Amino acid sequence: MFTGIITNTAKVERIGRKSKVEGRRSRGLSLEGGRLFVRPKTKFSKIKIGESIAVNGCCLTVVSYKNNVLEFDVSDETMRKTALSNFQKGTRVNLERAMMAADRFGGHFVLGHVDGVGKVTSIKCHPGSVEYKISYPKKFSKLLIEKGSVTVDGISLTVCDLKNSSFNLYIIPHTIKETHLADFKKGDAVNLEFDVLGKYVAQMVPVKKSR
């Protein structure tokens, strides 16, 4: 379980396949899955092998942590459903360790299970904030509400100006400083996770109507 409050960033150190099996590849990382190596900006303490860390909102399992380099297995399912296939050496990513029971709950319930991929369609600067317009697959429209929560590349953010296939984000300087949002460019793919509470409500509504 995560909260969408980014605690560290990292740069992709290396990406590679887990085996010599040849397959369709995207920017160096096999779509059959592989290994991801990232170097955190701030060194983590007491990392345990097997613990979960969200990388751009994807819950991944730590398989090694040596010389301040985190190593993760990446499954073929993760490659199909997320924007991780766009990673290249030097790509900056958001990191969040799984929350502890005694932690403050600063964002919203985030599972680290990416629902789909969106796209940055425009970026505009305003006094005190930067506006990012994000397009998303229309099939997820029932899971979004105006001023509700959405996770974009692992960041808990507020939905604004909601449309049938897009929404806006108004990002304050602190969030831009603490995350990778300053790296966004028009056309960039982003991982989206919609509010889990909304998913349960959407699942339950048809049942109620049938009674």
Backbone as CSV, one residue per row, in Angstrom:
resi,resn,N_x,N_y,N_z,CA_x,CA_y,CA_z,C_x,C_y,C_z
1,MET,0.846,-1.189,0.000,0.000,0.000,0.000,0.889,1.249,0.000
2,PHE,0.498,2.234,-0.821,1.228,3.492,-0.920,0.234,4.641,-0.725
3,THR,0.760,5.865,-0.694,-0.122,7.021,-0.534,0.018,8.039,-1.664
4,GLY,0.977,7.834,-2.555,1.167,8.775,-3.642,1.986,9.992,-3.260
5,ILE,2.649,9.945,-2.096,3.540,11.022,-1.673,4.970,10.593,-1.996
6,ILE,5.571,11.220,-2.979,6.891,10.814,-3.445,7.956,11.194,-2.415
7,THR,8.790,10.234,-2.054,9.811,10.449,-1.030,11.227,10.501,-1.604
8,ASN,11.373,10.138,-2.875,12.698,10.127,-3.483,12.525,10.040,-4.993
9,THR,13.538,10.474,-5.722,13.577,10.243,-7.160,14.829,9.435,-7.469
10,ALA,14.914,8.939,-8.684,16.073,8.144,-9.083,16.266,8.274,-10.582
11,LYS,17.429,7.881,-11.045,17.679,7.821,-12.477,17.907,6.371,-12.889
12,VAL,17.350,6.035,-14.049,17.542,4.683,-14.568,19.019,4.491,-14.874
13,GLU,19.607,3.492,-14.243,21.021,3.184,-14.411,21.240,2.208,-15.558
14,ARG,20.376,1.223,-15.604,20.537,0.182,-16.624,19.236,-0.587,-16.755
15,ILE,18.974,-1.060,-17.942,17.821,-1.919,-18.181,18.285,-3.107,-19.000
16,GLY,17.672,-4.248,-18.816,18.086,-5.411,-19.572,17.152,-6.570,-19.409
17,ARG,17.293,-7.531,-20.295,16.465,-8.726,-20.248,16.961,-9.697,-19.193
18,LYS,16.049,-10.536,-18.708,16.415,-11.514,-17.684,17.099,-12.728,-18.284
19,SER,16.852,-12.981,-19.566,17.415,-14.177,-20.185,17.862,-13.840,-21.601
20,LYS,18.411,-14.827,-22.301,18.864,-14.639,-23.669,17.761,-14.884,-24.686
21,VAL,16.568,-15.125,-24.209,15.457,-15.373,-25.114,15.188,-14.117,-25.933
22,GLU,15.192,-14.236,-27.229,14.954,-13.096,-28.092,13.460,-12.805,-28.161
23,GLY,13.116,-11.562,-28.300,11.703,-11.200,-28.394,11.559,-9.772,-28.836
24,ARG,10.336,-9.351,-29.042,10.049,-7.981,-29.425,10.518,-7.061,-28.302
25,ARG,11.251,-6.027,-28.665,11.834,-5.166,-27.651,11.390,-3.721,-27.862
26,SER,11.406,-2.957,-26.788,11.065,-1.538,-26.868,12.105,-0.740,-26.119
27,ARG,12.939,-0.001,-26.876,13.974,0.848,-26.283,14.872,0.086,-25.324
28,GLY,15.219,-1.139,-25.677,16.218,-1.875,-24.919,15.680,-2.800,-23.861
29,LEU,14.394,-2.697,-23.504,13.853,-3.559,-22.462,12.880,-4.544,-23.095
30,SER,13.173,-5.824,-22.967,12.362,-6.853,-23.604,10.936,-6.814,-23.100
31,LEU,9.980,-6.936,-23.994,8.584,-6.961,-23.591,8.217,-8.285,-22.932
32,GLU,9.144,-9.241,-22.892,8.922,-10.447,-22.100,9.266,-10.214,-20.633
33,GLY,9.701,-9.027,-20.321,10.088,-8.729,-18.944,11.594,-8.591,-18.832
34,GLY,12.055,-8.122,-17.699,13.489,-7.953,-17.553,13.878,-7.459,-16.192
35,ARG,15.016,-6.784,-16.134,15.533,-6.225,-14.894,15.684,-4.717,-15.061
36,LEU,15.329,-4.007,-14.007,15.437,-2.557,-13.993,16.368,-2.156,-12.864
37,PHE,17.346,-1.291,-13.165,18.306,-0.809,-12.187,18.171,0.710,-12.098
38,VAL,17.945,1.236,-10.895,17.837,2.685,-10.730,18.718,3.136,-9.569
39,ARG,19.244,4.358,-9.687,20.095,4.918,-8.642,19.332,6.047,-7.947
40,PRO,18.902,5.856,-6.696,18.169,6.895,-5.976,18.999,8.163,-5.773
41,LYS,18.327,9.311,-5.810,18.986,10.592,-5.549,19.484,10.647,-4.114
42,THR,18.632,10.192,-3.185,18.994,10.119,-1.775,19.088,8.656,-1.372
43,LYS,20.184,8.279,-0.726,20.396,6.885,-0.363,19.356,6.421,0.645
44,PHE,18.760,5.254,0.377,17.791,4.674,1.295,18.516,3.960,2.435
45,SER,17.839,3.870,3.570,18.384,3.102,4.698,17.487,1.901,4.968
46,LYS,18.091,0.825,5.387,17.378,-0.380,5.811,16.436,-0.935,4.742
47,ILE,16.904,-0.958,3.495,16.141,-1.609,2.429,16.235,-3.121,2.618
48,LYS,15.102,-3.794,2.532,15.069,-5.250,2.653,14.766,-5.873,1.296
49,ILE,15.480,-6.942,0.981,15.205,-7.671,-0.246,13.787,-8.243,-0.167
50,GLY,13.009,-8.017,-1.207,11.629,-8.495,-1.219,10.610,-7.429,-0.874
51,GLU,11.069,-6.257,-0.405,10.103,-5.202,-0.086,9.622,-4.528,-1.367
52,SER,8.498,-3.836,-1.248,7.882,-3.186,-2.403,8.237,-1.703,-2.450
53,ILE,8.559,-1.246,-3.647,8.773,0.169,-3.903,8.013,0.526,-5.179
54,ALA,7.284,1.632,-5.147,6.577,2.094,-6.335,7.532,2.916,-7.186
55,VAL,7.711,2.504,-8.436,8.555,3.211,-9.401,7.632,3.812,-10.450
56,ASN,7.494,5.134,-10.438,6.505,5.806,-11.293,5.124,5.176,-11.143
57,GLY,4.805,4.815,-9.894,3.487,4.287,-9.596,3.328,2.794,-9.786
58,CYS,4.361,2.099,-10.254,4.310,0.641,-10.433,4.919,-0.037,-9.213
59,CYS,4.171,-0.875,-8.564,4.681,-1.606,-7.407,5.642,-2.689,-7.882
60,LEU,6.921,-2.534,-7.554,7.944,-3.499,-7.950,8.641,-4.050,-6.716
61,THR,9.214,-5.231,-6.850,9.873,-5.910,-5.739,11.388,-5.755,-5.828
62,VAL,11.985,-5.311,-4.740,13.438,-5.155,-4.689,14.102,-6.531,-4.660
63,VAL,15.006,-6.777,-5.607,15.739,-8.047,-5.615,17.207,-7.849,-5.251
64,SER,17.665,-6.573,-5.269,19.039,-6.296,-4.868,19.168,-4.802,-4.588
65,TYR,20.031,-4.466,-3.608,20.362,-3.065,-3.344,21.829,-3.003,-2.958
66,LYS,22.665,-2.634,-3.932,24.099,-2.576,-3.708,24.649,-1.282,-4.296
67,ASN,25.569,-0.652,-3.567,26.217,0.576,-4.035,25.198,1.621,-4.466
68,ASN,24.127,1.722,-3.694,23.038,2.669,-3.932,22.354,2.470,-5.291
69,VAL,22.312,1.237,-5.756,21.561,0.906,-6.965,20.494,-0.125,-6.607
70,LEU,19.243,0.225,-6.860,18.121,-0.691,-6.642,17.894,-1.518,-7.888
71,GLU,17.660,-2.811,-7.683,17.409,-3.712,-8.802,16.033,-4.355,-8.621
72,PHE,15.255,-4.364,-9.707,13.901,-4.912,-9.680,13.700,-5.888,-10.836
73,ASP,12.915,-6.928,-10.588,12.376,-7.722,-11.684,11.179,-6.982,-12.267
74,VAL,11.031,-7.043,-13.585,9.892,-6.417,-14.259,9.215,-7.492,-15.107
75,SER,7.950,-7.763,-14.811,7.245,-8.833,-15.524,6.754,-8.364,-16.887
76,ASP,6.414,-9.323,-17.738,5.857,-8.984,-19.050,4.524,-8.261,-18.901
77,GLU,3.733,-8.616,-17.873,2.460,-7.947,-17.620,2.682,-6.467,-17.320
78,THR,3.694,-6.170,-16.511,4.006,-4.784,-16.202,4.406,-4.023,-17.465
79,MET,5.175,-4.651,-18.329,5.600,-3.996,-19.559,4.410,-3.699,-20.477
80,ARG,3.437,-4.596,-20.509,2.272,-4.407,-21.381,1.354,-3.302,-20.882
81,LYS,1.207,-3.185,-19.566,0.175,-2.326,-18.989,0.676,-0.955,-18.536
82,THR,1.976,-0.685,-18.640,2.515,0.562,-18.107,3.381,1.273,-19.141
83,ALA,3.919,2.420,-18.726,4.819,3.193,-19.591,6.282,2.867,-19.322
84,LEU,6.565,1.800,-18.587,7.955,1.472,-18.273,8.765,1.124,-19.512
85,SER,8.099,0.710,-20.579,8.828,0.359,-21.803,9.496,1.579,-22.431
86,ASN,9.107,2.784,-21.991,9.720,4.009,-22.507,10.975,4.415,-21.746
87,PHE,11.299,3.687,-20.687,12.479,4.038,-19.896,13.751,3.898,-20.733
88,GLN,14.649,4.857,-20.541,15.975,4.798,-21.128,16.992,5.127,-20.038
89,LYS,18.243,4.846,-20.305,19.279,5.196,-19.343,19.225,6.697,-19.083
90,GLY,19.177,7.075,-17.799,19.121,8.481,-17.431,17.724,9.007,-17.187
91,THR,16.686,8.225,-17.541,15.318,8.647,-17.265,15.131,8.836,-15.763
92,ARG,14.536,9.970,-15.366,14.282,10.215,-13.941,12.919,9.656,-13.568
93,VAL,12.850,8.970,-12.426,11.616,8.309,-11.997,11.303,8.671,-10.557
94,ASN,10.018,8.549,-10.207,9.563,8.776,-8.840,9.624,7.489,-8.037
95,LEU,10.012,7.588,-6.767,10.070,6.422,-5.886,9.241,6.676,-4.624
96,GLU,8.531,5.640,-4.194,7.865,5.672,-2.889,7.931,4.288,-2.273
97,ARG,8.467,4.210,-1.059,8.458,2.934,-0.338,7.061,2.671,0.194
98,ALA,6.732,1.403,0.387,5.425,1.042,0.940,5.260,1.680,2.311
99,MET,4.040,2.140,2.604,3.810,2.860,3.848,3.861,1.914,5.048
100,MET,4.244,2.446,6.195,4.225,1.709,7.444,2.921,2.010,8.173
101,ALA,2.543,1.135,9.072,1.271,1.290,9.781,1.200,2.587,10.568
102,ALA,2.350,3.090,11.028,2.369,4.296,11.867,2.581,5.575,11.067
103,ASP,2.678,5.464,9.713,2.931,6.644,8.900,1.723,7.570,8.838
104,ARG,1.998,8.865,8.596,0.924,9.797,8.281,0.390,9.464,6.892
105,PHE,-0.919,9.606,6.744,-1.544,9.274,5.465,-1.749,10.583,4.697
106,GLY,-0.758,10.956,3.882,-0.763,12.274,3.269,-1.458,12.377,1.937
107,GLY,-1.630,11.261,1.218,-2.231,11.308,-0.105,-3.575,10.604,-0.145
108,HIS,-3.663,9.493,-0.905,-4.867,8.671,-0.910,-4.432,7.215,-1.067
109,PHE,-5.385,6.289,-0.999,-5.053,4.867,-1.107,-4.509,4.574,-2.512
110,VAL,-3.250,4.162,-2.573,-2.602,3.827,-3.846,-2.063,2.405,-3.737
111,LEU,-2.433,1.559,-4.687,-2.026,0.154,-4.645,-0.738,-0.116,-5.406
112,GLY,-0.386,0.776,-6.326,0.781,0.510,-7.165,0.464,-0.401,-8.321
113,HIS,-0.827,-0.549,-8.634,-1.276,-1.372,-9.757,-1.802,-0.442,-10.845
114,VAL,-1.011,-0.220,-11.863,-1.342,0.741,-12.911,-2.528,0.244,-13.731
115,ASP,-3.514,1.134,-13.912,-4.711,0.777,-14.685,-4.518,0.985,-16.177
116,GLY,-3.745,1.972,-16.545,-3.554,2.264,-17.955,-2.546,3.388,-18.140
117,VAL,-2.331,3.715,-19.395,-1.342,4.731,-19.749,-2.047,5.948,-20.328
118,GLY,-1.690,7.124,-19.825,-2.192,8.376,-20.359,-1.090,9.109,-21.100
119,LYS,-1.384,10.329,-21.525,-0.401,11.105,-22.275,-0.488,12.580,-21.889
120,VAL,0.669,13.213,-21.768,0.725,14.653,-21.524,0.430,15.353,-22.850
121,THR,-0.667,16.110,-22.916,-1.041,16.748,-24.188,-0.731,18.234,-24.229
122,SER,-0.553,18.868,-23.065,-0.127,20.264,-23.060,0.429,20.633,-21.695
123,ILE,1.283,21.644,-21.672,1.884,22.159,-20.443,1.836,23.684,-20.503
124,LYS,1.244,24.300,-19.483,1.135,25.758,-19.450,1.557,26.268,-18.074
125,CYS,2.316,27.344,-18.058,2.747,27.944,-16.801,1.772,29.038,-16.369
126,HIS,1.405,29.037,-15.092,0.550,30.049,-14.491,1.251,30.608,-13.263
127,PRO,0.855,31.771,-12.764,1.427,32.277,-11.515,1.181,31.291,-10.368
128,GLY,2.223,30.711,-9.839,2.100,29.811,-8.704,1.844,28.360,-9.026
129,SER,1.703,28.010,-10.308,1.455,26.598,-10.646,1.763,26.345,-12.115
130,VAL,1.878,25.067,-12.444,2.026,24.641,-13.833,0.846,23.726,-14.158
131,GLU,0.200,23.987,-15.271,-0.967,23.208,-15.695,-0.537,22.125,-16.689
132,TYR,-0.846,20.884,-16.341,-0.595,19.753,-17.234,-1.936,19.173,-17.657
133,LYS,-2.151,19.050,-18.951,-3.351,18.370,-19.435,-2.983,16.921,-19.749
134,ILE,-3.751,15.993,-19.189,-3.487,14.565,-19.349,-4.666,13.912,-20.064
135,SER,-4.395,13.229,-21.170,-5.439,12.448,-21.821,-5.422,11.040,-21.245
136,TYR,-6.582,10.391,-21.236,-6.680,9.040,-20.683,-7.704,8.233,-21.489
137,PRO,-7.629,6.901,-21.456,-8.596,6.076,-22.178,-10.021,6.316,-21.681
138,LYS,-10.961,6.550,-22.591,-12.328,6.908,-22.230,-13.007,5.852,-21.350
139,LYS,-12.575,4.602,-21.466,-13.229,3.535,-20.699,-13.081,3.730,-19.196
140,PHE,-12.145,4.599,-18.777,-11.935,4.833,-17.345,-12.678,6.069,-16.839
141,SER,-13.488,6.702,-17.665,-14.118,7.970,-17.278,-15.001,7.837,-16.038
142,LYS,-15.615,6.685,-15.827,-16.493,6.507,-14.667,-15.722,6.426,-13.356
143,LEU,-14.392,6.311,-13.438,-13.571,6.202,-12.232,-12.974,7.542,-11.804
144,LEU,-13.330,8.616,-12.515,-12.819,9.938,-12.186,-13.950,10.876,-11.816
145,ILE,-13.710,11.754,-10.838,-14.665,12.803,-10.489,-13.902,14.106,-10.331
146,GLU,-14.574,15.221,-10.592,-13.969,16.536,-10.414,-13.511,16.708,-8.966
147,LYS,-12.275,17.146,-8.797,-11.622,17.334,-7.497,-11.367,16.026,-6.750
148,GLY,-11.504,14.914,-7.448,-11.145,13.634,-6.853,-9.651,13.370,-7.001
149,SER,-9.221,12.195,-6.563,-7.796,11.850,-6.592,-7.475,10.932,-7.762
150,VAL,-6.283,11.111,-8.308,-5.753,10.223,-9.342,-4.248,10.133,-9.125
151,THR,-3.677,8.985,-9.466,-2.234,8.805,-9.350,-1.608,8.885,-10.734
152,VAL,-0.692,9.826,-10.915,0.001,10.016,-12.185,1.487,9.775,-11.955
153,ASP,2.022,8.709,-12.562,3.418,8.314,-12.326,3.740,8.232,-10.841
154,GLY,2.776,7.721,-10.078,2.989,7.481,-8.658,2.671,8.648,-7.754
155,ILE,2.291,9.809,-8.319,2.026,11.010,-7.525,0.528,11.150,-7.283
156,SER,0.128,11.310,-6.035,-1.270,11.561,-5.696,-1.613,12.999,-6.059
157,LEU,-2.550,13.171,-7.014,-2.878,14.503,-7.519,-4.382,14.689,-7.596
158,THR,-4.810,15.947,-7.763,-6.219,16.301,-7.779,-6.699,16.522,-9.207
159,VAL,-7.800,15.884,-9.558,-8.392,16.000,-10.892,-9.094,17.355,-11.030
160,CYS,-8.769,18.087,-12.087,-9.414,19.375,-12.369,-9.860,19.419,-13.835
161,ASP,-10.889,20.233,-14.103,-11.361,20.442,-15.482,-11.605,19.113,-16.192
162,LEU,-12.310,18.222,-15.525,-12.514,16.868,-16.029,-13.352,16.858,-17.297
163,LYS,-12.838,16.170,-18.318,-13.555,15.946,-19.570,-13.667,14.436,-19.793
164,ASN,-14.340,14.066,-20.876,-14.596,12.652,-21.152,-13.319,11.855,-21.407
165,SER,-12.269,12.515,-21.868,-11.033,11.788,-22.140,-9.791,12.573,-21.719
166,SER,-9.976,13.595,-20.871,-8.822,14.353,-20.398,-9.142,15.024,-19.066
167,PHE,-8.106,15.393,-18.348,-8.246,16.194,-17.129,-6.997,17.053,-16.986
168,ASN,-7.101,18.070,-16.154,-5.964,18.958,-15.910,-5.422,18.759,-14.503
169,LEU,-4.140,19.030,-14.359,-3.474,19.039,-13.072,-2.844,20.412,-12.887
170,TYR,-3.002,21.000,-11.714,-2.361,22.274,-11.408,-1.342,22.019,-10.309
171,ILE,-0.072,22.048,-10.684,0.996,21.571,-9.811,1.757,22.735,-9.186
172,ILE,1.881,22.703,-7.864,2.591,23.754,-7.150,4.102,23.518,-7.229
173,PRO,4.902,24.564,-7.006,6.363,24.429,-7.119,6.958,23.332,-6.245
174,HIS,6.437,23.141,-5.019,7.004,22.114,-4.130,6.903,20.733,-4.767
175,THR,5.750,20.405,-5.351,5.559,19.086,-5.970,6.480,18.913,-7.167
176,ILE,6.638,19.969,-7.951,7.544,19.895,-9.106,8.976,19.647,-8.642
177,LYS,9.370,20.301,-7.545,10.725,20.150,-7.024,10.988,18.740,-6.499
178,GLU,9.996,18.132,-5.863,10.195,16.847,-5.190,9.935,15.635,-6.083
179,THR,9.496,15.852,-7.318,9.169,14.753,-8.231,9.869,14.969,-9.570
180,HIS,9.506,14.132,-10.531,10.102,14.247,-11.866,9.257,15.090,-12.818
181,LEU,8.246,15.799,-12.308,7.307,16.507,-13.174,7.981,17.568,-14.048
182,ALA,9.075,18.136,-13.589,9.768,19.141,-14.396,10.315,18.553,-15.689
183,ASP,10.440,17.217,-15.759,10.965,16.561,-16.960,9.890,16.316,-18.015
184,PHE,8.622,16.493,-17.642,7.539,16.189,-18.580,7.643,17.042,-19.844
185,LYS,7.355,16.391,-20.977,7.261,17.060,-22.264,5.938,16.651,-22.925
186,LYS,5.447,17.499,-23.799,4.240,17.179,-24.536,4.434,15.863,-25.282
187,GLY,3.479,14.959,-25.125,3.553,13.653,-25.776,4.070,12.539,-24.892
188,ASP,4.592,12.867,-23.704,5.115,11.840,-22.806,3.993,10.932,-22.302
189,ALA,4.294,9.639,-22.204,3.350,8.665,-21.648,3.488,8.648,-20.129
190,VAL,2.362,8.495,-19.430,2.367,8.464,-17.965,1.529,7.299,-17.462
191,ASN,1.924,6.763,-16.311,1.155,5.697,-15.675,-0.006,6.294,-14.884
192,LEU,-1.180,5.697,-15.028,-2.361,6.172,-14.321,-2.931,5.062,-13.443
193,GLU,-3.201,5.414,-12.197,-3.959,4.523,-11.313,-5.131,5.321,-10.760
194,PHE,-6.325,4.802,-10.954,-7.522,5.495,-10.505,-7.878,5.066,-9.090
195,ASP,-8.612,5.923,-8.401,-8.920,5.734,-6.985,-9.592,4.384,-6.749
196,VAL,-8.993,3.569,-5.893,-9.515,2.222,-5.645,-10.919,2.261,-5.052
197,LEU,-11.240,3.301,-4.268,-12.586,3.410,-3.708,-13.611,3.595,-4.824
198,GLY,-13.239,4.373,-5.837,-14.120,4.556,-6.981,-14.329,3.260,-7.754
199,LYS,-13.309,2.421,-7.803,-13.428,1.145,-8.511,-14.442,0.241,-7.820
200,TYR,-14.413,0.208,-6.489,-15.363,-0.623,-5.755,-16.786,-0.105,-5.921
201,VAL,-16.945,1.213,-5.880,-18.275,1.797,-6.071,-18.803,1.458,-7.457
202,ALA,-17.951,1.609,-8.477,-18.361,1.299,-9.853,-18.754,-0.167,-9.998
203,GLN,-18.076,-1.042,-9.253,-18.388,-2.469,-9.308,-19.705,-2.775,-8.626
204,MET,-20.014,-2.044,-7.563,-21.211,-2.314,-6.766,-22.491,-1.723,-7.366
205,VAL,-22.395,-0.635,-8.096,-23.588,0.053,-8.614,-24.461,-0.852,-9.476
206,PRO,-23.938,-1.620,-10.424,-24.804,-2.495,-11.219,-25.547,-3.523,-10.369
207,VAL,-24.890,-3.990,-9.286,-25.535,-4.977,-8.402,-26.752,-4.355,-7.724
208,LYS,-26.617,-3.116,-7.249,-27.720,-2.433,-6.590,-28.873,-2.203,-7.534
209,LYS,-28.575,-1.856,-8.786,-29.613,-1.572,-9.757,-30.425,-2.811,-10.121
210,SER,-29.805,-3.992,-9.980,-30.486,-5.229,-10.376,-31.426,-5.732,-9.312
211,ARG,-31.403,-5.144,-8.124,-32.259,-5.622,-7.034,-33.645,-4.988,-7.099
